[in-house]
């Protein structure tokens, strides 16, 4: 098991990760400003890759994930020959590595100009959970506690809109809200101390915040809607800082999509 001290990144590591997140954020933003209807998932991934090749980044941090339509409900959707259609959502999970340090960002957005009513409902539930987790992040908190908060907000939103019953929740949110990040996308650092208590956050630690909802095999208006929103967060002395920067408010995204 890695030592707890390796969770706290030095200034050079944080600087490299800021750069990695900055380049990745630009790639995400560019992908959101282009026309995608009629492209295949692979063609969209290739388009992003061609832009990436003009940057000074060292390498991809991990294979890019691209899912459209029903494939947004697949957590690790490798791009395929599926064509992107009007009215679908597009989910892209990608990040580059700079000077040996990784980034990891996910955005979900409409293939056309606007979210449908149902897509917007699910999207805003996920966005609320992500923003509240980020707001709650500070030294002394734990990833276990933040995950519990995320689940509480997601479930509350789903029940409020009568999307699912309580016993369906684990099916629509099957992963953790966060993971450590550093030289590896999933940094090999401990989540628990030797006494099995959760590691408490300290200034200099970096991790992702990525709540998601994946609604599939349903017979209602929410079928085949998958949403994940992911950013990289740096714990500071009195809170946290999001070091990735890509539009995620509904109006911001729809503004980017308006001319596509």
Secondary structure, DSSP 8 states (H G I E B T S, - for coil): ---GGGGB--HHHHHHHHHHHHHHHHHHHHHHTS--TT-BHHHHHHHHHHHHTTS---EESS--EEEEGGGGGSTT-B--S-B--TT-EEEEEE-EEETTEE--EEEEEESSSS--HHHHHHHHHHHHHHHHHHHH--TT-BHHHHHHHHHHHHHHHHHHTT-S-GGGHHHH--S-S--B-SSSSS----SB-TTS-B-B--TTBEEEE--EEEE-S-SSTTTTEEEE-BEEEEE-SSSEEE------SHHHHHHHHTT-
